[in-house]
Amino acid sequence: MTLEAAGVTGPEETVYRLLVTMGRATAQEVADRSGLDLAHTRHVLDALAAKNMASQSDGLPRHYRATPPDVALLPRLKRRADALDVARAEATGLLESYRETMRRQDHGQLIEVITGAEALRQHLRQIQDGARDEMLWFCKAQYVAMPSGSNRSEYEALGRGVRYRVLYEKAFFDDEGAVDNVVEGVRAGELARAVPHLPLRLAVADRAIAICPLVPGGPYGSPEEPTSALVRDSNLLAALIALFERYWEDAVPLVVDDTGAVAGTDGAGGPDPLGATDRRLLALLVAGVADKAVATQMGLSRRTVQRRIQRMMELAGATTRMQLAWQAARRGWL
């Protein structure tokens, strides 16, 4: 039997299915076909009529017809689904109240230890799937649980309207395919910034729960299993959020242009004498990517990268790469 979710009992479903196939039948005919005794059959038919799943004629003997399934069942299922949604929301609220009570009574509830890359991946997905407002991220080089570009939960959350603020450290861009993955994220709505170095890996959901390492651990493939902490509402969580905001304030915003270049920006103005290749190279340079990694990302030789940088320095009147970055921002080349 399959109509229990609509509030239909087993005998009621049996009789209703018979009426659907018989079209029009007396209680005796239904009893003969169903194997139920006549009194029980009449009781079931009356129950179906009360649920607007069957109608009966006025004459004698009375004949019964099945109400069309779209009229008889779909509204009932809709009401049940709505009631289930309300119950689920209430259960979620009760769970949050329970956890809050447990946190006040048991400090051990504030931190949960996560051991192993697979468990870490699962928890990172869970906090993103449950996020409603904002995710904060510290992205360091050499992934531990999620390779760059594999976090599809981010794109699902962005689609729900969750805001992502992500900080990338300089060495992150040395990883193969890292720049293209950042481009994809920014185009999907991610707010990205770059800093020279990050102190730790970190993910924070809705300022209510965070995941961060307890010990450094090794990158994926190393013999050391990562050990991380799931941190709930506490002074420690507040400190982690403050740490993120401090780094975010000093970081360089990253934007993506029509060519797919990702660059740091702090100004605009002036003509752009650079081609698409030079602009992407400059974007990687400003993001702090080393020459060797730039060459790998762009499919150029290291000498070609250096020659193009030298040409841009001459165009900008810069004697150092730092001056080139400043002039590029000032002239609107980024």
N, C-alpha and C positions, 0 to 999 in steps of 0.2 A: 504494500500500500504506500502511496506517495503523497496523499493530500493532507497528512497530519499537520503540516505547517500552516494550512488554511483553517485549522480548527475542525477538521472533519474526522469522525471516528472511522474505524475499520468497516463496520457494517454499513454506515452511511455511505462510504465511498463505494462499497460493493453495489448497493442499491442504485446509487446515482449513476454509476457506469452502465448498469443494466438499462436504466431509463434512457440514457443517451443513445444506446444502440437499439432499443425497442421503439422509441418514439412516443408511444402512448400505450399505457398498460394499466390493468386493474391491480389491486393489492394481491389478489389470488395469483394472477399471472406472474407478478414479481416474485411472490413466495415460491412458486413452482420453479422458477429459473434460478433463484438465489440459494435455495436449500434451507431458508429460514422458515420457521413456523409462521402462520398467518398473523397471529397477534403481534409477534415481534416485527414482522414486516410492516404492519400498519403503524407501529410505534416509530420505526425508522422513517417511514414516509412522512409522518407528521413532523418529525424533527427536521427533515429536509425542507418541508414547506415553511417551517418557522425560520429557517436560515435563508429563505428565498432561493433555495436551490432546486425547488420543484413546485409545481402548481397542480391543483386538482379541479376537476369539473364539478358542477353542481348536481348533475343528474345521478341516477342510480343504475347500475353500479358506478361508483366513482372511478374515473380514470385519472391517471397521473402523467404529467409530462416533466421532463427535465428542463430547468432554466438553462439557457445557453451558457456554456462555461465562461465566456468572457464577462458575462453579467454576474454569474453566480460566484466565480472564484477570484477573478483578478482584483476586485475591490477589497475582498477579504484579505488577500495576500498583501495588498498595499497597506491596509490598516495594521496588519501584523508587522510588516517591515518598519513602518513608522514607530510602532510601539517598541520594536527591538532597538531602533536607533536611540530612542529616548532612554531605554534601559541601559544601553551601552554607555551613553554619556553619563548617566547617574553612576554606573559602576566605575567609570574612569575617575569621576569626582571623589567617590568613596575611596578608591585606591590611593589617590593623592593625599587625602586626609589621613588614611592609615599610615602612609609612608612618613608624613609630617609628624604624626604622633610617635612613630617608632624612632624617628631621628631625634626627637626631643628626649626620649626615654633611653635610647641606646645609641651612643656615639659611634658604634661600629657600623651603623647604617649609613653614615656619611660617606664612607669610602669603601669601595668594593674592588678587590684585586683581580685583574684580568691577566691570565698567563697564556702565552702562545699567540702566534700570528692569526690563526683562524678565529679564535675567540675575539681577538681585537677587531678583526674585519667585521664580524657579526655585530658587535656592539656599536661600531662606527655606523653601520647601516641602520641599526635600530634607532639611534638617537637622531639620525637625519630623517628617517621615515616618520618619527614622531614630532619633528620640529614644526612649529607653526609660524614663527616670526623671523628668526635670524640664526645663522650659523657663523661662528668665528673660527678661523683656521690659522695655524702656523704650519707652513709646508717647508720642510727641510729636504736636503738632497738625500738620495739613496733611500728609497721607500722601505718601510718595515712591514707593513700589512697590505697597503693598497698601491699598486703601481700607478704612476702618473697616467691619467686618462681613463682609469678603470672605475672611477667612482661615479657610476651611473645614478646613484641615489641623489647626487647633487642636482642633476638635470631634472629629475622628477620633482625635487623640492622647489627648484627655481620655477618650474611650471605651476606649482601651487601658490607661488607668490612669496616664498621664503627668501629673505635677503641673505646673500653670502658675501662676507668680507674675508678675503684670503690674503695672507702675507707670505711672500716667497723670499727665501734667502738666495743670495747670489749664486751659491754652488748648485742650487736646484736646476738652473738653466743649463748646466753641463750635462745633465742626463739626456740620453737619446730620446728625441721626440717631445721633450719637455716644453719647448716653446710652442709647438703646434697645439699641445694640450691646453696651455694657458690661453692661447688665442681662442680655442673652442669654448672654454669656460667664460671668457670675457664677453664673447659674442652671445652667449646664452643668458647673460645678465649678471655674471659674477663681478664684484668690485674687487680689483686686484691691486696690490702694491708690492714693491720690492725693497728689501733692506740688505745690507752687507752680510749680516749674520743673525740667526735666531737662536735663542738659548735652549729651546726644547721643542718637541712636537706637541701640538695642542689642538683639540676640537671642543668647541663649546656650543651647546644647543639651547637657545632661548634664555641664556643667562641663568639656567636652572641646573644644568648638568654638564660636566666636562670630562674629557678623557685625556690623560697625559701620562708620560712614562714615569715609573718609579725608579728604574735604573736605566742607563743609556741603552743597553741592548745592542744587537748588531743589525745591519741591514739585512734585507731578505736574502736567504740562502746561507747566512752565517750560522755557526753551530749554536749561537746564543739565542734562546727564546726570549722575545720581548715580554717584559712584565710592566703592566700599566695599571693606572688607577682610574676608577670611575668615581668622580667626585660630585656629590650632591650639594644642595644649598648649605653653605658654611662660609666662614671667614676665608678658608683656603680657596674656595671657588671665587669669592670676591677678589682675592689677590691675583688669581690667574686672569680674570677679566681685566683688572687694572693693568696687568703686565701687557696684555694684548693691546689695550687702548694706548699705552705709552709708546709701543713700537709702531702702531698704526699712525700715530700723530707725526712721527719722524720719517715715515716711509715715503717712497716716490710712487705716485699713482701710475698705473699701467693702462694704456689704451691701445686699441687695435684699429689700424686704418684700413682702407679698402683693399690694400695689397696683401693684408694678412700680417703686417708687421706689428709687433708689440713693442711699445716704447714707454719710457718714463717721461712725464710732462711736468713743467712748472712755468710755462709761459707760452706766448704765441706772438706772431707778428713777423712781417718781412717775407720776401719771396723764397721759394723752395727750389734751389738749383739742382737738387739731387734726383736721381732715378730711383725706381722701386728697389733695385738691389742695394744701392747705397743706403737708402732709408731703412731697410730692414737690418742691414749690417750695423748702422748707427744705433738702431733700437736695441740690438743685442749688446752692443758696446755699453750703452747707457745703463742697461739692466745689470751690467757687471760680469757678462759672460767672457771668459778667456778667449784669446785669439784662436787657439786650437779647437775649442768647442764651437766657436763661431764658424770656422772653416767646415767642421763636420756638419753642423746644422744646415749650412747653405750650399754644401757641395762644392766649395771652392778650396783652392790650395791656401796654406797659411801665408805664403808670400803674397798672393793676390789680396787676401784680407788686409795685410799690413800696407800694401800699396794703395788700396782704396782708402784706408784710414788716413794715410799721409796726404792724399789728395784732398780729402775733406778738411783736414787741418789747415791746408793752404787756402782753401776756399773761405774758411772761417777766420783766417788770420790767427790761428791758435798755435801755440808752441808746445802744449801738453794735451793729453787726452782729456784731462779734467776741464781745461779751457774749451776744448772742442764740445764737450757735453753741455757746458754752460752756454756757449755761443749757439749751439743747435737749438736749445730751449728758447733762448732769447729771440732767435730769428724765425722760430716757428717751423723748424725742419722736422720736429718730432711729430 
